[in-house]
Amino acid sequence: MALAFGDRLAGIRHRLRTPDGVELEVREFGDPNGPELLLVPGVAQSYLSFIRQFDDPALQHFRIVSYDPRGHGLSGKPSGEEWYRGRRWSDEVRTVMEGVGLRKPVLLGWSLGGRIVRQYLVDYGDDRLSGLVFLSCRPVELPEFVGPGNKVLESISMQDLGSRIDVAAQFLRNCFERQPDPAEFEFMLAYNMLCPFEIRQQIGGWWTEPSISSDALRRVEVPTLVVHGARDILVLPDAAKATADLVPGSHLSIYDDCGHSVFFEAASDFNVELADFVTDVIASSKDSTNPVKLRGRPA
């Protein structure tokens, strides 16, 4: 049987502990001395979601770090809503930054990861960041940004394993306009199932007052890229437009033929855009008299 991503890189493994005692699975790839990228995945996903970034030549000169958030992958899975609220998420980001010695990374959040990035901004601001990337997410949690692809979660029977698998598979399908091949899909479904549905429900109850989120975005001073797929049915593209409107000087990039997983569906184009963004951000930070001028695709 052919293995999905059979030549995937293992990366350097770290095990870190958050202030509230949750162990995190952390991996890093690329050039340990390169510009820093910290990637935060979505709900029921994993650092493995970014597998097409770890080995792309366009990104090999960066130091790329990613991790499984609490409740996901090989990280700790405490039970109870209180473990999946507010500052616990932002303290995870800070734990990773300090634990692997990131000095001033570009912080990227996909889907739930974008809300985690937003929480980091609420609690810590952007002083220790070089830039931000909001990827297919709704950092301001307005209900009108929730797409129809989420309705599949309403049909789950928590007492039936078969139902859980069916729902997880359909939700994963809804993450893509351009579908992964069968072996890739099986690989992804496996790490999706590592997030217990009880924890998915507990995460689903996390909500932040929109005015708090909006204020945090308005205070952003670092260069920011907002990326979204025009055919996303989980988080509607209007969420990206709202985010770009709130963050001063941000750049909005829409991929017309992609769904929720732009970084996988259009990996080559996305990786070049991300590399250009980080390169421009780092160049600008070395010359404070020359503000960053973002390259990239038209919105």
Stockholm file with secondary structure:
# STOCKHOLM 1.0

chainA/1-299         MALAFGDRLAGIRHRLRTPDGVELEVREFGDPNGPELLLVPGVAQSYLSFIRQFDDPALQHFRIVSYDPRGHGLSGKPSGEEWYRGRRWSDEVRTVMEGVGLRKPVLLGWSLGGRIVRQYLVDYGDDRLSGLVFLSCRPVELPEFVGPGNKVLESISMQDLGSRIDVAAQFLRNCFERQPDPAEFEFMLAYNMLCPFEIRQQIGGWWTEPSISSDALRRVEVPTLVVHGARDILVLPDAAKATADLVPGSHLSIYDDCGHSVFFEAASDFNVELADFVTDVIASSKDSTNPVKLRGRPA
#=GR chainA/1-299 SS CCCTTTTCCCCEEEEEECTTSCEEEEEEEECTTSCEEEEECCTTCCGGGGHHHHTCGGGTTSEEEEEECTTSTTSCCCCSGGGGSTHHHHHHHHHHHHHHTCSSCEEEEETHHHHHHHHHHHHHTTTTCSEEEEESCCSSCCGGGBCGGGGGGGGCCTTCHHHHHHHHHHHHHTTCSSCCCHHHHHHHHHHHTTSCHHHHHHHHTCCCCHHHHHHHHHTCCSCEEEEEETTCSSBCTHHHHHHHHHSTTCEEEEETTCCSCHHHHTHHHHHHHHHHHHHHHHHHHHCTTSCCCCCCCCC
#=GC SS_cons         CCCTTTTCCCCEEEEEECTTSCEEEEEEEECTTSCEEEEECCTTCCGGGGHHHHTCGGGTTSEEEEEECTTSTTSCCCCSGGGGSTHHHHHHHHHHHHHHTCSSCEEEEETHHHHHHHHHHHHHTTTTCSEEEEESCCSSCCGGGBCGGGGGGGGCCTTCHHHHHHHHHHHHHTTCSSCCCHHHHHHHHHHHTTSCHHHHHHHHTCCCCHHHHHHHHHTCCSCEEEEEETTCSSBCTHHHHHHHHHSTTCEEEEETTCCSCHHHHTHHHHHHHHHHHHHHHHHHHHCTTSCCCCCCCCC
//
